[in-house]
């Protein structure tokens, strides 16, 4: 009888957690990721879980101006050279962009970064390098880092062999070398934020550092762009010391507001550092 009652309590607890998770997702607590052209999926927010669990990277914001809680802790990620924010009280942030295709918004984004003398990291898929070699060259010439977002943008958590995992990254490295004549910085961002412990180990064994994020907003739907007010509400209200910010270079809103956004962050006392310094 005692065991029977314990089983009932356990079941009720599990049901409560599932309902809480669903409610968090419905309220938009989770950080969004990629645009619809790349089979986007919004990572749900929720309590931190063991890094060994497979799933989508997600965040739960607890308090304005404070780092959110991630699916895994900074300590759990660090053992695989993976990061989502820096543990610091200093007002610094790291600006990153994900680039899956080009629709005319990258040039004004680069212009704004140049005006503010900010160095960002652009995580690109392989086809972007093929189709936009001049933009890749400009990124490099203006001091930005180009990171690896895989060739095909698959769910990497479903890739179980090192050969297949490696090919997704090496093909991007080869394309980057062909365009720039340089070796690619070994920074990796999992497509759609989907990860697993074996993935993190594989990336580490290939010499990569894996970067998630601690601040993002729903900016990837090309035909349903957020307003300036909606963007500032998230990007100013949820900024925090040590933040890794994820924006999409396909967003017309980001292209329009970036100059003013950088100014506002500066007025708040934030300095933007290149991801190479984390």
C-alpha atoms as one frame of an Amber mdcrd trajectory, in Angstrom:
protein
   0.000   0.000   0.000   2.840   2.406   0.859   4.462   1.822  -2.512   1.097
   2.290  -4.239   0.623   5.704  -2.591   4.163   6.731  -3.501   3.465   5.853
  -7.124   0.324   8.025  -7.116   2.226  10.962  -5.626   5.008  10.530  -8.177
   2.494  10.485 -11.017   0.795  13.645  -9.749   4.150  15.387  -9.436   5.104
  14.438 -12.986   1.751  15.667 -14.270   2.237  18.974 -12.463   5.671  19.453
 -14.014   4.300  18.705 -17.478   1.458  21.195 -17.013   3.891  23.841 -15.760
   6.148  23.217 -18.758   3.222  23.552 -21.163   2.060  26.767 -19.524   5.551
  28.273 -19.750   5.722  27.391 -23.426   2.301  28.901 -24.136   3.247  32.158
 -22.412   6.334  32.518 -24.582   8.876  32.195 -21.790  11.262  30.188 -23.968
  13.812  31.895 -26.192  13.032  31.586 -29.907  15.506  30.331 -32.438  15.553
  29.972 -36.200  13.332  31.319 -38.918  10.660  29.328 -40.723  12.737  28.696
 -43.843  15.009  26.495 -41.763  12.279  24.469 -40.030  12.311  26.685 -36.961
  11.087  25.530 -33.594  10.780  27.609 -30.442  12.750  26.171 -27.511  10.539
  26.078 -24.462  11.416  27.624 -21.148  11.417  25.683 -17.916  13.497  24.470
 -15.026  17.107  23.558 -15.559  17.692  19.913 -16.465  20.756  17.721 -16.711
  22.931  18.477 -19.699  22.835  14.801 -20.639  19.164  15.112 -21.590  18.453
  15.647 -25.282  16.253  18.558 -26.217  16.014  22.188 -27.282  17.928  24.944
 -25.627  15.492  27.093 -23.674  15.397  29.798 -21.043  13.236  30.817 -18.102
  13.516  34.477 -17.143  13.276  35.010 -13.409  14.050  38.680 -12.761  14.706
  41.726 -14.937  18.403  42.468 -15.276  19.370  38.999 -14.079  20.539  35.995
 -16.152  17.785  33.518 -17.043  17.813  29.870 -16.035  18.854  27.622 -18.908
  18.129  23.995 -19.726  21.554  23.243 -18.304  23.710  25.152 -15.849  26.850
  27.011 -16.837  28.882  24.446 -14.925  27.289  21.516 -16.730  27.945  23.113
 -20.111  31.478  24.224 -19.300  32.757  20.646 -19.080  32.113  20.454 -22.852
  33.490  23.933 -23.656  29.902  25.112 -24.106  28.446  28.436 -22.941  25.244
  30.437 -22.861  26.386  33.483 -20.841  29.298  34.717 -18.800  29.125  34.642
 -15.015  29.948  38.257 -14.243  28.535  41.358 -12.595  30.266  43.559 -15.159
  27.986  45.192 -17.733  29.260  43.440 -20.818  27.451  41.514 -23.512  28.313
  39.425 -26.548  26.378  40.009 -29.755  25.743  37.139 -32.170  23.691  36.718
 -35.342  22.421  33.573 -37.035  22.445  33.679 -40.843  20.588  31.036 -42.832
  19.862  33.020 -45.986  20.146  36.579 -47.274  17.250  38.964 -47.807  18.964
  42.333 -47.806  19.196  43.014 -44.085  22.800  42.037 -43.407  24.380  45.107
 -44.995  22.516  47.634 -42.795  23.329  45.451 -39.784  27.023  45.563 -40.712
  26.752  49.322 -41.248  25.353  49.813 -37.726  28.038  47.604 -36.197  30.710
  49.608 -38.008  29.318  52.930 -36.747  29.536  51.674 -33.175  32.841  49.840
 -33.713  31.260  46.638 -32.452  32.595  43.187 -33.245  29.901  40.494 -33.550
  29.826  36.792 -34.370  27.810  35.553 -37.346  26.876  31.863 -37.210  26.326
  30.866 -40.826  25.172  27.753 -42.647  27.246  26.399 -45.512  24.903  27.516
 -48.273  25.150  31.104 -46.998  28.884  31.079 -47.611  28.313  29.742 -51.119
  25.637  32.297 -52.012  27.059  35.355 -50.207  30.873  35.246 -50.468  31.173
  39.054 -50.576  29.233  39.477 -47.343  31.399  36.825 -45.695  34.506  38.693
 -46.839  33.106  41.954 -45.491  32.384  40.356 -42.108  35.980  39.200 -41.868
  37.469  42.475 -43.121  35.485  44.475 -40.564  36.651  42.359 -37.641  33.685
  40.074 -37.089  33.915  36.354 -36.364  32.191  33.853 -38.650  31.011  30.796
 -36.714  29.780  27.378 -37.818  26.049  26.688 -37.965  26.460  23.415 -39.938
  25.962  22.841 -43.649  22.384  21.528 -43.864  20.973  22.849 -40.571  19.782
  19.414 -39.374  18.684  18.300 -35.938  22.185  17.490 -34.772  20.927  15.718
 -31.655  19.766  12.903 -33.939  23.221  12.442 -35.453  24.887   9.594 -33.610
  28.154   9.061 -35.512  31.233  11.238 -35.434  31.668  10.930 -39.218  28.250
  12.446 -39.943  28.611  15.092 -37.238  32.068  16.052 -38.444  30.988  16.367
 -42.074  28.316  18.935 -41.199  31.023  21.139 -39.701  33.987  20.410 -41.961
  32.050  21.180 -45.152  31.379  24.667 -43.768  35.051  25.055 -42.824  36.089
  24.127 -46.371  33.686  26.623 -47.952  34.884  29.362 -45.613  38.520  28.626
 -46.471  37.739  28.739 -50.189  36.131  32.186 -49.846  38.467  33.861 -47.352
  41.737  31.950 -47.580  41.603  31.633 -43.788  40.808  28.922 -41.290  37.408
  29.207 -39.641  37.206  30.076 -35.953  35.915  26.957 -34.247  32.731  28.367
 -32.771  29.617  26.201 -33.160  25.945  26.902 -32.607  23.564  23.901 -32.781
  20.766  24.355 -35.345  17.417  25.105 -33.704  19.200  24.960 -30.373  18.864
  21.176 -30.389  21.624  19.413 -28.514  22.612  16.287 -26.637  25.534  15.324
 -24.459  27.130  13.206 -27.255  26.838  16.213 -29.600  28.593  18.476 -27.154
  31.343  15.892 -26.729  31.772  15.514 -30.502  32.051  19.266 -30.997  34.599
  19.456 -28.196  36.648  16.626 -29.689  36.711  18.524 -32.993  38.155  21.543
 -31.191  34.913  23.558 -31.140  33.388  25.746 -28.470  29.591  25.514 -28.452
  27.560  28.689 -27.940  23.914  28.878 -26.954  22.430  32.210 -25.796  20.862
  33.943 -22.817  18.740  36.487 -24.693  16.738  36.172 -27.900  13.293  37.109
 -29.145  10.937  36.032 -31.913  12.549  37.835 -34.855  12.834  35.106 -37.489
   9.409  35.149 -39.186  10.111  37.202 -42.288   6.438  37.998 -42.931   5.530
  38.688 -39.287   8.272  40.915 -37.977   7.996  42.341 -34.460   7.481  46.067
 -34.012  10.257  48.307 -32.753   8.454  48.551 -29.408   8.186  44.775 -29.073
  11.857  44.359 -29.897  13.017  46.981 -27.399  10.761  45.521 -24.698  12.638
  42.214 -24.875  16.127  43.377 -25.830  16.314  46.143 -23.247  14.196  44.651
 -20.475  15.955  41.289 -20.447  19.540  42.348 -21.025  21.869  41.332 -18.202
  25.600  41.303 -17.390  27.453  38.668 -19.394  24.626  38.099 -21.867  25.123
  36.245 -25.135  22.509  37.861 -27.385  21.077  36.001 -30.384  19.559  37.996
 -33.238  18.806  36.969 -36.810  20.369  38.803 -39.717  17.236  38.103 -41.781
  15.144  40.366 -39.537  14.137  43.703 -41.051  13.303  44.902 -37.544  16.837
  44.162 -36.378  18.262  46.000 -39.376  16.078  49.033 -38.628  16.665  49.235
 -34.875  20.238  48.032 -34.423  21.863  51.474 -34.490  19.442  52.759 -31.847
  19.605  49.490 -29.892  23.388  49.685 -29.640  23.087  53.295 -28.482  20.547
  52.362 -25.813  22.701  49.500 -24.541  25.637  51.896 -24.358  23.521  54.409
 -22.437  22.637  51.623 -19.987  26.362  51.193 -19.354  26.928  48.045 -21.409
  30.048  47.360 -23.422  29.926  44.877 -26.283  32.845  42.494 -26.471  33.735
  40.024 -29.202  32.818  36.431 -28.415  36.505  35.531 -28.743  37.054  37.256
 -25.374  34.555  35.103 -23.447
